[in-house]
Amino acid sequence: MAADQDPPVVPGVRRSFVEARGVRFHVTEAGEGVPVLALHGWPQHHYTYRDLLADAPAGMRIIAPDLPGYGWSGAAPHRWAKDDVASDLLALMDALGLDEKVLLVGHDWGGWVGFRMILREPERFRGYLVCNMAHPWSPPGVVARQAWRMLAYQPLMASVGVPLQQRTRFLEWLIGAAAKGENRFDRETIEIFAERFRDPVVARSARDTYRTFLLKEVPAAVRNPEHRRATVPVRALFGKDDAAVHYSLAAAETARADDYTLEMVEGCGHFIVDERPELVRARLIELAGETA
């Protein structure tokens, strides 16, 4: 059933399929003006930005692609190494004709990939709003203290992630449990996200996201820590009650960046874009003003 699932309705959006670097991207857009590339994470797709898409801020063109192999985008021709995904998205920017500097928004794995993008080609970005994701400069001691969070679910996803997503209610439980207080997901929204991961292409892409991370990227990061410095202004927005990623991994004092701030949000969990869409919108508008 998931293979035939249509994208969820978001009023007034424009949808297209764009080929870039071997990926058939499904791209959802709204508004006109300064381009804003909005990247989702797992276990989600472009619909996490539904509020921005349904009411794009004045003077902004919100562009929310499904990441390779996620949502309604075609499978990636690689095993989801994050640098490969960054290359895919930079190629998508070329295919979309984004010649002017772009505002970047990223959440979860989209946030991690976003860091790879601004470190590699900073001249293409005017500012970066990253939501509930570690930055790439966290000291080993801090990472070690928080490693139990990753070990709680990532090895499971990396090994049996395909049947786990396709045949169980694990994602429904996970998404429902991650939001806090009054900002919990309704049942329909949970199903919109979880159902897509029953598609075999999407389930494999999510498994590869974690398998490549644990088996290749973590060891590589231990051997060769990130030393590049971010020159693009970075605004980190972090739900403080996140059980998956601890805010200490996004600390301003350990960030190798010319202009980096961290704002922690009380009473908010991992899915801050969904839980506090009005705050994400406000911080995006502020960043656009700061970097105009």
N, C-alpha and C positions, 0 to 999 in steps of 0.2 A: 504493500500500500504506500509506503513512504516514497518509493521511486516515482509515483504518480502524483505526489502531493504538490499542490500549487503554492507559490509564495504567499505569505499572509497579506491581507489587504492593509495598505497604508494609504489613506486618502491623498490624491493629488501627486503621487510620485511618478517619476519616469523610470522605466525599466529597460535594460538593454543587455546584450551579450557582446563582450569585447574580447577578442583574441590577443593575448600578450604572452610571449615567451612559452608557448606551448600550453597555456591554460585558457580555457574558455570561461572567462569571468562573467558571473551574473552581477550587474551593477545597478543599484537603486539610487536615484538622485532626486533632489528637490531644491528649489530656490535658484537664485541667480546672483552672481557676484564673485567675491573672493572664494576660491576653491578650498573646501574643507574635506580632507580624506579621513574617513572614520572607520577604524579597524576593530572588529569584534574579537572575541576569544572563544574558548571552549567552556561549556557545551552550548554554544549559541551560533547565530548568524546575523545578517544585517539588521534583523528585526529588533535587536537590542537598541538601535538608534531610531526607533519608530517615532518617538516624541520630537526629535530634531527634524526628522523627515516630514512629519505631518505638519509642522509649523516651523519652517526654516527661518532662522533669524534674518532680519533685513540685511541685504547686501552680502549674503553668503550662499554659496552653492554647496550643499551637503552631498557628498559622494560616499556611499556606503557599499563597498563591494563585499560579496561573500569571499572569504579567503579560499585559496586553492583547495578543492576537495570538500569544502564546507558548504552548507546551504545548498544553493542551486548552481554553484560554480563547478566546472569540470575538474576531474582528478588532476593532481599535480604530477608532472613527469619526473618526480624525485620523491624522496622519503621524508619530506617535511623538515629538512634542516632549516633553521630559522633564517640563515643567510640566503638560502635559496628562495625562501618565501619573500624576503626583502627584495631580492632581485626581480621576482615576479611582479611585485607591486610597483617597483620603480619602472618596470617595463609597461605596466598598466597606465601609469601616469603619462608616459610617452604616447601610448596609444590613444589616450583621452585628449592629447594635445595640451597638457597642463604645462605651459611654458612659464607662467608666472609663479612666484613663490607660493607654496601651499601651506595652510594650517593643517596640522596633523593631530588626530585624536586617536588614542589607542587604549583598549581595555584588555586585561588578562594577556593571552598570547599575542593579541594584536598590539598590546602595549610593549611587549618584549621585542617583537618584530619592528615596531616603530623606532625603538632605540637603535637597532641595527641600521635602519634607514637614515636617521639623522646623523649618525656617526660616519656613515659612508659618504653621503652626498648632502652635507649641511647646506650647501648653496641653494638647494631646491626647497628649503623650508623656512618659514618665517617664525614659527613657534610650534611647540608640542605640548598638548594636554594629555597626560598619561594617567590612567585611572586604575587603581588597585593592582599595580604590578611593581615588582622589584626593579631597581635600576641595575645596570651591569657592573657596578663597581663595589658591591657589598663585600666587606672583609671576610676572609674565611671563617673567623671565629663567630661572626654574626650568622653566617650561612649555616654553620654547624649547629648552633643553638636552635635554629628553626627548621632543621632538616626533617624532623619528625612529621612536620605538616605535609611535606612532599611524599614521605614514605607511607602516609596514611591512605593514599589513593593512586599515586602515580605508577608504582610497580604493577598494580592491578590493571590499570589502563594499558600499560605498555605490553602486558602479556596476554590477557584475555579480554582486551578492550572491545573487540568486535562482538562476540556473543554477549558480553555484559551490556552493551548499548542496544543491541538488537532484540534481545530475548528477555530482558529483565526490566524492572521499574527503577533501576538504580538512578538514572538521570532525573526522573520525576522526583525521587526522594531528595537527591542532592540539590537540585535547583530550589525546591520548596524549603529545604532546611537552611539554605545559605543566606536568605534575606532575613532581615531583622524587624521586629516590632510591627508597626503599622504599614511597613513597606513590602510586605510579603507578596509574592506573585499570586495571581489568581490561577485557577486550574486551567483555563483556556490558554493562557500565555505559557505555562509550563509545558503543555502538550505541543504547542507550536514549536518550541525549541526541541523537546525530547524526541518527538516523532521523526524529525528529520534525520536523527542519528540511527534510525533503523535501516536507512538506505545503506547498502554495502559499501559504496564509494565513500560516503561520509563517515561511516563507522571505521573504515580502514584508515582514512586520513587522520581521524582523531587518535587512533591507536599509534600511528606513525609519529604523530606530534610528540607523544610521550616516549615512545621507544627510542627515537633518535636523540631526544633530549637526554635521557638517562644513560644510554649506552655510548653515545659519541660526544654530545655537547658538554655535558658535565665534566667528563675526564679532560676534554680539550681545554675547558675553562680553568681547571686546576693547573694544568701544565702552562697555559699561556693566559693569564688574567688580562682583562680588558684594560688597556692603558690609554686609549684614545680619549680625548676630552671633548665634551659636547659644547659647541659654540652656539647652538640654537637655544633660545630661551625655552626652558622646560618648567611646566607647572604640573606638579604631581598632586592628585586629588585621591584621598584614600579613606575608604570606610574603615573605621577603627576596629570594628568587630569582625573583620575578615578572618575566617578560620583557616583559609588555604594559604594566604600570603600575609606575613606579618609586616607591619609598617616599619619595623626597624630595617628591613631590607630596602627601603626607599628613603632612608635618612638623608637629609640635606648635608650633614657634616661629612658624609662619606662619598658624596657625589662628585665626580670629576667633571665639573660643568662651570661655565662662566656665569650662568644665570639659572639657578635651580631653586625652586621653593617647594615645600611639602605642606599641604593642608590636610589635617586629619578631621574626619567627620564622625562625630559621636552618634551612636545608635544606628549605624549603617554597616552592612555586611559587604561581601565581596562584589555583589552585582550593583555597584553604585550607579551605573548609567541607567539601570532600570529602577532602582530604589529612590534615587534623587535626581530625576531628569531635569528638574528646574535648576538645581545647583550646577550640574554639568553644563547646561545651557548658559547660565550666568557667567561661569568661569571661561567658557569659550568666547563669549562676547567681550569679556575683559581682556583676554589674551589678544584678540583681534585688535582691540583699541591700543594696547601696549605696543604692538608690533607693526602698527600701520605705517 
